[in-house]
């Protein structure tokens, strides 16, 4: 089973540890990274990273907005990510 994150030729921003760090510490940057590189990641990895980034993004939103605004933003973000067109190769 080949994994794109363990190959020697993958860039630093696609390595497993860096993607986790970006999704946990800076969810907006992690989301952008995963969405821009969605063709290079496997489906399971992509879903895991997006899930982590969305959950951490909700916590970020709770710091800046009231709870109801955070929930609405999380639902809209979830819908946008799952309706994002998948590119087939």
Beta strands, then each sheet from edge to edge (+ up, - down):
end
